[in-house]
């Protein structure tokens, strides 16, 4: 298998390789792109088969198939990377490596990092040695991210960082955090921001988990008190962090939209919660053999059409990436469409389940019914995290459609 083969030849050879090397116990074991090995210093594998799958993929560069070979990737073109992920999904196999290192900070270091940063961080991500989290939002800087106040002072060749980040996903498990910090208060607020990479084991860092209404949460508060960070961990240049941050947000929003599109693949929607099948269980069939609830039939058909439209939107993004374009303001469209679609999915699932959706820890219920209320409640945050839908619509209006700013 080489990057010089056409995509169809690559698919044939890759299929034979996966059929031979992927442990059968892992086939059809995942339903979303985030199920896989997140990596990190304290991470372990769910099973020995999972470890073996990671190792055979690492050997071929498939933990980061599109990254350059010198950093441990396979150096595949976008068309071949797409084939790789399609074949993974077809078999229901876990991604060799998942997480923010691969999908968010990795592409940014590739595009804006120094040679030293690339050699250290990219190789560690590919090998699953480091897990990353994102230090953007603050208690007073959410949608208005440029108002952030976490301060970084340059002293004797290193930065001293103090402040608080919030809504930091998986911070309690992360080894490193990519942070936006304020290095200057002069000029426009966007001009004094710097993009900094920080080792989470540094003295002065405190992490506190945040609980959500769903009963579980990936979110944390992160406090930094006089944390010393080497100056060579700046990505880009000092004061140019806003430009780097916007590039990363485009990758994040594209990732959110694409992952939701992949998670809704028919016929099993919502991670194993089949809407049509469960609706038949609840409402039965009419004399023609159809679901005996016309309004629900329409609602399920509407969701499935929206899912197909979402998949076409993702396909267009992939074609743009294939042509060498980086995600831009258009990624906000994916964020809006994907997160709002996910909320409608769970709302419909709750409507179908009826009183069963109100259960919480009832051991007499099926597992997917027990979790239904939690999933529904968790989905309410989708249109807030990663940039609210209102902010995303403003971005689309101004930077994609070219509409004037509201007066």
Residue pairs with C-beta under 8 A, 6 or more apart in sequence:
1 10
1 13
1 14
1 17
1 60
3 74
3 75
3 76
3 77
3 80
5 13
5 80
7 79
7 80
7 82
7 83
10 80
10 83
11 83
11 86
11 87
14 83
14 84
14 87
15 87
17 60
18 87
18 88
18 91
18 93
21 53
21 56
22 53
22 91
22 93
23 49
23 50
23 52
23 53
25 47
25 49
26 49
26 50
26 53
26 93
26 94
27 91
27 92
27 93
28 91
28 92
29 35
29 92
29 93
29 94
30 36
30 92
30 93
30 94
31 92
31 263
31 265
31 268
31 271
31 272
32 259
32 262
32 263
32 271
33 95
33 98
33 258
33 259
33 262
33 263
34 98
34 259
35 94
35 95
35 98
36 94
36 95
36 96
36 97
36 98
37 43
37 45
37 50
37 54
37 94
37 95
37 96
37 97
37 98
37 128
38 97
38 98
38 99
38 131
38 170
38 173
39 97
39 99
39 101
39 125
39 127
39 128
39 129
39 130
39 131
40 128
40 129
40 130
40 131
40 173
40 174
40 175
41 129
41 130
41 131
41 175
42 173
43 128
43 131
43 173
45 51
45 54
50 94
53 93
53 94
53 96
54 63
54 96
54 97
54 128
57 63
57 96
58 72
58 96
58 126
58 127
58 128
60 74
61 67
61 69
61 72
61 73
61 74
61 75
61 76
61 126
62 74
62 84
62 96
63 72
63 73
63 96
63 97
63 102
63 126
63 127
63 128
64 71
64 72
64 73
64 74
64 97
64 102
64 106
64 122
64 125
64 126
65 73
65 74
65 76
65 80
65 81
65 84
66 73
66 74
66 75
66 76
66 77
66 78
66 81
67 73
67 74
67 75
67 106
67 110
67 122
67 126
68 75
68 110
69 75
71 118
71 119
71 122
71 123
71 126
72 122
72 123
72 126
72 127
73 126
76 84
77 322
78 318
78 321
78 322
79 322
82 318
82 322
88 94
88 95
89 262
89 265
97 125
97 126
97 128
99 131
99 132
100 131
100 132
100 133
100 134
100 169
101 121
101 124
101 125
101 130
101 131
101 132
102 125
103 251
103 252
103 255
104 132
104 134
104 178
104 248
104 251
104 252
104 255
105 121
105 125
105 132
105 134
105 178
105 197
105 248
106 121
106 122
106 125
107 248
107 251
108 178
108 195
108 235
108 244
108 247
108 248
108 251
109 117
109 118
109 121
109 122
109 235
110 118
110 122
111 247
111 326
112 195
112 235
112 236
112 244
112 247
113 121
113 122
113 235
114 232
116 232
117 197
117 232
117 233
117 235
121 130
121 176
121 197
124 130
125 132
130 175
130 176
131 170
131 173
131 174
131 175
131 176
132 174
132 175
132 176
132 177
132 178
133 168
133 169
133 170
133 171
133 173
133 174
133 176
133 177
133 178
133 200
133 220
133 222
134 168
134 169
134 177
134 178
134 252
135 150
135 165
135 168
135 177
135 178
135 179
135 180
135 198
135 222
136 145
136 148
136 165
136 179
136 180
136 245
137 145
137 165
137 166
137 167
137 168
138 147
138 148
138 149
138 150
138 163
138 164
138 165
138 166
139 164
139 166
140 147
140 148
140 149
141 147
141 148
141 149
142 167
143 387
143 388
143 390
143 391
145 180
145 245
146 189
146 190
146 193
146 242
147 189
148 180
148 181
148 182
148 193
149 163
149 182
150 161
150 162
150 163
150 164
150 165
150 179
150 180
150 181
150 182
150 224
151 161
151 162
151 163
151 181
151 182
152 159
152 160
152 161
152 181
152 182
152 183
152 194
152 196
152 229
153 159
153 160
153 183
154 183
154 231
154 238
157 230
157 231
158 228
158 229
158 230
158 231
159 181
159 183
159 196
159 228
159 229
159 230
159 231
160 226
160 227
160 228
160 229
161 179
161 181
161 196
161 198
161 224
161 226
161 227
161 228
161 229
162 224
162 225
162 226
162 227
163 181
163 223
163 224
164 221
164 222
164 223
164 224
165 171
165 177
165 179
165 221
165 222
165 224
166 210
166 219
166 221
166 222
167 210
167 219
167 385
168 177
168 207
168 219
168 220
168 221
168 222
169 218
169 219
169 220
170 218
170 220
171 177
171 200
171 207
171 220
171 222
172 207
172 209
172 220
174 200
175 199
175 200
175 201
176 197
176 198
176 199
176 200
177 197
177 198
177 200
177 222
178 195
178 196
178 197
178 198
178 235
178 248
179 195
179 196
179 197
179 198
180 193
180 194
180 195
180 196
180 241
180 245
181 193
181 194
181 196
181 241
182 192
182 193
182 194
183 192
183 193
183 194
183 238
183 239
184 191
184 192
184 239
185 192
186 192
190 242
191 239
191 242
192 239
193 239
193 241
193 242
193 245
194 234
194 238
194 239
194 240
194 241
195 234
195 235
195 236
195 240
195 241
195 244
195 245
196 229
196 233
196 234
196 235
196 241
197 229
197 233
197 234
197 235
198 205
198 224
198 227
198 229
198 233
199 229
200 207
202 227
202 228
202 229
203 227
203 228
204 224
204 225
204 226
204 227
204 228
205 222
205 223
205 224
205 225
205 227
206 222
206 223
206 225
207 220
207 221
207 222
207 223
208 220
208 221
208 222
208 223
209 217
209 219
209 220
210 217
210 219
210 220
210 221
211 217
212 219
212 377
212 378
212 381
213 377
213 380
214 374
214 375
214 377
214 378
215 360
215 374
216 374
216 378
235 241
235 244
236 243
236 244
247 326
249 331
249 386
249 387
250 326
250 327
250 328
250 329
250 331
251 327
251 331
252 386
253 327
253 331
253 332
253 334
253 335
253 386
253 387
253 392
254 317
254 327
254 331
254 334
254 335
256 334
256 335
256 338
256 339
256 386
257 310
257 313
257 314
257 317
257 331
257 333
257 334
257 335
257 337
257 338
257 339
258 314
258 317
258 334
258 338
259 338
260 310
260 338
260 339
260 341
260 342
261 307
261 310
261 311
261 313
261 314
261 338
262 314
263 270
263 271
263 342
264 270
264 307
264 310
264 341
264 342
264 345
265 307
266 304
266 307
267 274
267 276
267 277
268 274
269 275
269 303
269 304
269 307
269 345
270 345
270 346
270 349
270 375
271 375
272 368
273 349
273 368
273 372
273 375
275 300
275 303
275 345
275 348
275 349
275 352
276 291
276 300
278 349
278 352
278 353
279 291
279 293
279 296
279 300
279 352
280 291
282 352
282 353
282 354
283 291
283 292
283 293
283 296
283 352
284 292
285 291
285 292
286 292
290 297
291 297
291 300
296 351
296 352
299 348
299 351
300 348
303 341
303 344
303 345
303 348
306 341
306 344
307 341
309 337
310 337
310 338
310 341
313 333
313 334
313 337
314 334
317 327
317 330
317 331
317 334
320 330
321 327
328 399
329 395
329 396
329 399
329 400
330 396
330 400
332 387
332 392
332 393
332 395
332 396
332 400
333 392
333 396
333 400
335 386
335 387
335 389
335 392
336 389
336 392
336 393
336 396
339 382
339 383
339 386
339 389
340 382
340 383
340 389
342 379
342 382
343 379
343 380
343 382
343 383
345 379
346 372
346 375
346 376
346 379
347 376
349 357
349 372
349 375
349 376
350 357
350 372
350 373
350 376
353 369
353 372
356 365
356 369
356 372
357 369
357 372
357 373
357 376
358 373
359 365
359 369
359 370
359 372
359 373
360 370
360 373
360 374
361 370
362 370
363 370
383 389
397 403
398 405
